[in-house]
């Protein structure tokens, strides 16, 4: 196995200088680069990124990150290390990509856009990530990783095996994720609510390499976790910038000063984008602005009864848009479609990850209650 020297965290040079944040005591970045949504990349950017990814595969980086994720798996899932570790992990991947070309910025895939029928997503076509695997080994034959041989944990064709007979299940709607972002008040609540919903269903439904501990073999892993990190940042910008509570991997209470596995750096070092090494922002969530899709927020405020809005979207209920949004006669609202129930995680997958079944079922039940509430209120989604 190749262990390239440039992976060492000690090798990261901090060129950013500027104001010092009192909470984390790190310099503000002198410049910020933007992580874009995958399908918003220009053809020039996409061609460049494909070349970089091919070079990273050639030089053993997919192998290394899959090994790393597998080795530390139990310490980075199922507790509050989940978000900070994966933010640092994706950044490390991105930093390696920049060694090949400094223009590289890890994109994210907004999977919620495709939640109704993810298998038909443009992202999973031959011009982008490729689709389901084929043949006995479910080897992927199109897309940017077509025909690749992965070398960890042993030589095998790069594979995907879409669940539900190749159709995948329904994922989680933008409305539900926005609702959860608004309702969560602690990391101990927010982490399982995301890890056991959108995070888990994408890993499991894509299948193949993506459903294993060596999931970084599939570049969807990095796209997916960039999106999960974007949602964490959205939650942070909703009054939880420095919120870090709940259990650590050893059962102790986690804190901002707890070290992340492998990197041996304190969690506080990755908490605030725009400081230290975290010199990036997301296209839909700029660093200095709390963001929720304005059209979605307006639609929710105008179409949900006040008591339903207050229960499921408490921040929207208190925002100015709730005061000025015109009331729409629900019976006459023909646009949009009802939000469907999301798929669930398999018992085998839950147990193989060491998750508490009761916690997973609590999250899934919350999502179903949300769908029921939206249906009862007559809400129709444009997504």
C-alpha positions in Angstrom: 0.0 0.0 0.0 1.3 3.5 -0.9 1.5 5.9 2.0 2.4 9.1 0.2 4.3 11.6 2.3 2.1 14.6 1.3 -0.8 13.1 3.3 0.8 14.1 6.6 -1.3 16.7 8.3 2.0 18.3 9.5 2.8 19.1 5.9 -0.1 21.4 5.6 1.1 25.0 5.3 -1.1 27.7 6.6 -0.8 30.6 4.3 -4.0 32.2 5.5 -3.5 35.2 7.8 -6.0 37.7 9.2 -8.3 38.2 12.1 -8.3 35.6 15.0 -11.5 34.1 16.1 -11.7 34.2 19.9 -13.3 30.8 20.2 -10.9 28.7 18.1 -7.8 31.0 18.1 -7.0 30.4 14.5 -6.2 32.9 11.7 -8.9 33.9 9.3 -8.3 32.8 5.8 -6.9 35.4 3.4 -9.0 33.9 0.5 -11.9 31.6 0.2 -12.6 29.1 -2.5 -16.0 27.7 -3.3 -17.2 24.1 -3.5 -19.8 23.9 -6.2 -22.7 21.5 -6.8 -21.5 18.7 -9.1 -23.9 19.5 -12.0 -23.0 23.2 -12.0 -19.4 22.5 -13.0 -18.4 23.8 -16.4 -17.2 21.3 -19.0 -13.6 22.7 -18.5 -13.9 22.1 -14.7 -15.3 18.6 -15.1 -12.6 17.5 -17.6 -10.0 18.8 -15.2 -11.5 17.1 -12.2 -11.8 13.8 -14.1 -8.1 14.0 -15.0 -7.2 14.7 -11.4 -9.3 11.8 -10.1 -7.7 9.4 -12.6 -4.2 10.5 -11.4 -5.3 10.0 -7.8 -6.4 6.5 -8.6 -3.1 5.8 -10.4 -1.1 7.0 -7.4 -3.0 5.0 -4.8 -5.1 7.7 -3.2 -8.5 6.0 -3.5 -6.8 3.0 -1.9 -5.4 5.0 0.9 -8.6 6.9 1.8 -10.5 3.6 1.7 -8.0 2.0 4.0 -8.1 5.0 6.4 -12.0 5.0 6.5 -12.1 1.3 7.2 -9.4 1.4 9.9 -11.1 4.1 11.9 -14.6 3.2 11.0 -16.0 2.5 14.5 -14.5 5.7 15.9 -16.0 8.0 13.3 -19.6 6.7 13.1 -22.5 6.5 15.5 -21.4 9.3 17.8 -20.4 13.0 17.7 -17.1 12.5 15.9 -19.1 11.9 12.7 -19.3 15.5 11.5 -15.9 16.9 12.4 -14.0 13.9 11.3 -15.6 13.7 7.9 -15.2 17.5 7.4 -11.5 17.0 8.0 -11.4 13.8 5.9 -13.0 15.4 2.9 -10.7 18.4 3.3 -7.7 16.1 3.3 -8.8 14.5 0.1 -9.4 17.9 -1.4 -5.9 19.0 -0.3 -4.4 16.0 -2.1 -6.3 16.9 -5.2 -4.9 20.4 -5.1 -1.4 18.9 -5.2 -2.3 17.9 -8.8 -3.9 21.2 -9.7 -4.6 24.0 -7.3 -7.9 24.7 -9.1 -9.4 21.5 -7.6 -12.3 22.1 -5.1 -14.3 19.0 -4.0 -17.8 19.5 -5.3 -20.9 18.2 -3.5 -23.9 16.4 -4.9 -27.3 17.8 -3.8 -29.0 14.4 -3.5 -32.1 16.0 -2.1 -32.8 17.4 -5.5 -33.1 13.9 -6.8 -34.8 12.3 -3.9 -38.0 11.1 -5.7 -36.2 8.9 -8.2 -32.4 9.0 -7.5 -31.6 6.3 -9.9 -32.7 8.6 -12.8 -30.5 11.5 -11.6 -28.4 13.2 -14.2 -25.5 12.8 -11.9 -25.6 9.0 -12.4 -25.4 9.1 -16.2 -22.4 8.2 -18.4 -21.3 11.9 -18.8 -20.9 12.2 -15.1 -20.6 9.6 -12.4 -21.9 6.6 -14.3 -24.8 4.3 -13.2 -25.4 0.9 -11.8 -23.0 -2.0 -12.1 -23.4 -4.7 -14.6 -22.7 -8.5 -14.7 -21.9 -10.9 -11.9 -19.5 -8.5 -10.2 -21.8 -5.4 -10.7 -18.9 -3.7 -12.3 -19.5 -0.1 -13.4 -19.0 0.4 -17.1 -19.7 4.1 -17.7 -19.0 7.4 -16.0 -15.7 8.8 -14.7 -14.7 5.6 -12.9 -15.7 3.2 -15.7 -13.7 0.0 -15.8 -11.5 0.9 -12.8 -9.8 -1.8 -10.7 -9.9 -0.9 -7.1 -7.1 -2.3 -4.9 -8.5 -2.1 -1.4 -9.2 -4.3 0.4 -8.2 -6.5 -2.5 -8.2 -6.2 -6.3 -11.8 -6.0 -7.6 -13.7 -4.1 -10.2 -15.2 -0.8 -9.1 -18.8 -1.7 -8.3 -22.3 -0.3 -7.6 -25.4 -2.3 -6.9 -28.4 -0.1 -6.7 -30.9 -1.3 -4.1 -34.6 -2.0 -4.9 -33.8 -4.0 -8.1 -31.7 -1.2 -9.5 -34.3 1.5 -8.9 -33.2 2.7 -5.5 -35.6 3.9 -2.9 -37.0 7.3 -2.3 -34.6 9.4 -0.3 -35.2 12.4 2.0 -36.9 15.5 0.7 -35.4 19.0 0.9 -38.4 20.0 3.1 -37.7 17.3 5.7 -34.0 18.0 5.9 -34.7 21.7 6.3 -37.2 20.9 9.0 -34.7 18.8 10.8 -32.1 21.5 10.6 -34.5 24.0 12.1 -35.7 21.7 14.9 -32.4 20.2 16.1 -30.9 22.0 19.1 -28.0 19.8 20.0 -25.3 17.7 18.2 -26.6 14.7 20.1 -29.9 15.1 18.2 -28.6 16.5 14.9 -26.0 13.9 14.3 -28.2 10.7 14.4 -30.9 12.6 12.5 -28.6 13.1 9.5 -26.4 10.1 9.9 -29.4 7.6 10.0 -31.4 9.4 7.3 -29.9 11.0 4.2 -26.3 9.8 5.0 -27.3 6.2 5.4 -29.8 5.8 2.6 -27.4 7.1 0.0 -24.6 4.8 1.0 -26.9 1.8 1.1 -28.9 2.5 -2.0 -25.9 3.2 -4.2 -24.5 -0.1 -3.0 -21.4 -1.9 -4.2 -18.2 -0.2 -2.9 -20.3 2.6 -1.5 -22.2 0.4 0.9 -18.9 -1.0 2.4 -16.5 0.3 5.0 -14.2 1.0 2.0 -16.8 3.3 0.5 -14.2 6.0 -0.5 -13.4 3.7 -3.4 -16.5 5.4 -5.0 -16.0 9.2 -5.6 -19.7 9.5 -4.7 -18.4 9.2 -1.1 -16.6 12.5 -1.3 -19.5 14.2 -3.1 -22.0 12.8 -0.6 -20.0 13.8 2.5 -19.3 17.3 1.1 -23.1 17.6 0.9 -23.5 16.2 4.5 -20.9 18.7 5.6 -22.8 21.5 3.8 -25.9 20.6 5.8 -23.9 20.7 9.0 -22.7 24.1 8.1 -26.3 25.2 7.4 -27.2 24.0 10.9 -24.1 25.7 12.4 -25.3 29.0 10.8 -28.6 28.6 12.5 -27.2 29.4 15.9 -25.0 26.3 16.4 -21.6 27.5 15.2 -19.7 26.1 18.2 -22.2 23.4 19.3 -20.4 20.1 20.1 -21.9 17.7 22.6 -23.0 14.1 23.0 -20.8 11.0 23.2 -17.2 10.5 21.9 -16.2 7.2 20.5 -14.9 6.0 23.9 -18.2 6.9 25.7 -16.8 10.0 27.3 -18.5 13.4 26.7 -17.1 15.0 23.6 -15.9 18.6 23.5 -14.3 21.1 21.2 -11.0 20.1 22.5 -11.5 16.4 21.8 -9.0 15.1 19.1 -10.3 13.7 15.9 -9.2 10.1 15.2 -6.1 9.7 13.0 -5.5 13.5 12.6 -5.0 14.1 16.3 -6.2 17.6 15.9 -8.9 19.2 18.1 -12.4 19.4 16.8 -12.4 23.1 17.3 -9.9 23.4 14.4 -12.6 22.5 11.8 -15.6 24.1 13.4 -15.6 27.4 11.6 -15.3 27.7 7.8 -13.1 30.6 6.8 -10.5 30.0 9.5 -7.4 27.9 9.8 -7.3 25.2 7.1 -11.0 25.4 6.4 -10.7 28.1 3.7 -13.7 27.1 1.7 -17.4 27.8 1.4 -20.4 26.1 -0.3 -22.0 27.7 -3.3 -25.4 27.5 -1.7 -24.3 28.4 1.8 -21.8 31.3 1.8 -19.8 31.6 5.0 -21.3 34.8 6.3 -25.0 34.1 5.5 -27.6 31.7 6.9 -29.4 30.2 3.9 -32.6 28.3 3.2 -34.1 28.2 -0.3 -36.2 31.3 -0.4 -38.9 29.9 -2.7 -39.2 26.8 -0.5 -39.5 28.9 2.7 -42.1 31.2 1.1 -44.1 28.2 -0.1 -44.0 26.5 3.3 -45.1 29.8 5.0 -48.0 30.4 2.6 -49.3 26.8 2.4 -49.0 25.4 5.9 -51.3 26.2 8.8 -49.5 28.2 11.5 -49.5 25.4 14.0 -48.0 23.0 11.5 -45.4 25.5 10.5 -44.5 26.2 14.1 -44.1 22.5 14.9 -42.0 21.5 11.9 -40.4 24.7 10.7 -40.0 26.8 13.9 -37.5 29.2 12.4 -39.6 29.8 9.3 -42.6 30.4 11.6 -40.7 33.2 13.3 -39.2 34.8 10.2 -40.6 37.8 8.4 -41.6 35.7 5.5 -44.3 34.0 7.7 -45.8 37.4 8.4 -46.0 38.6 4.8 -46.6 35.3 2.9 -50.1 35.3 1.3 -52.4 32.5 2.4 -53.1 30.1 -0.4 -56.3 28.0 -0.7 -54.9 24.5 -0.4 -57.8 22.9 -2.1 -57.1 25.0 -5.2 -53.3 24.4 -5.2 -52.7 22.0 -8.0 -49.0 22.5 -8.4 -46.4 20.1 -6.9 -46.7 16.6 -5.6 -47.1 15.0 -2.2 -43.9 14.2 -0.4 -43.4 10.4 -0.4 -42.1 8.3 2.5 -38.4 7.9 2.4 -36.8 4.4 2.2 -35.4 2.8 5.3 -32.1 1.3 6.3 -31.8 -2.5 6.2 -31.4 -4.3 9.5 -28.2 -6.0 8.2 -26.7 -2.6 7.4 -27.7 -1.1 10.8 -26.2 -4.1 12.7 -23.0 -4.2 10.6 -22.3 -0.6 11.5 -23.0 -1.2 15.2 -25.8 1.4 15.3 -28.5 1.2 17.9 -31.7 -0.1 16.2 -33.9 2.0 18.4 -32.1 5.2 17.4 -32.4 4.5 13.7 -36.1 3.6 14.0 -36.7 6.8 16.0 -35.2 8.9 13.1 -37.2 7.0 10.5 -40.4 7.4 12.5 -39.8 11.1 12.7 -39.5 11.3 8.9 -42.7 9.4 8.5 -44.5 11.7 11.0 -43.3 14.6 9.0 -44.7 13.2 5.7 -48.0 12.4 7.4 -48.2 16.0 8.7 -47.5 17.5 5.3 -50.1 15.2 3.7 -52.7 16.1 6.3 -52.0 19.8 5.7 -52.4 19.4 2.0 -48.8 20.5 1.2 -47.5 19.8 -2.2 -43.8 20.0 -3.0 -42.2 21.4 -6.1 -39.1 19.3 -5.6 
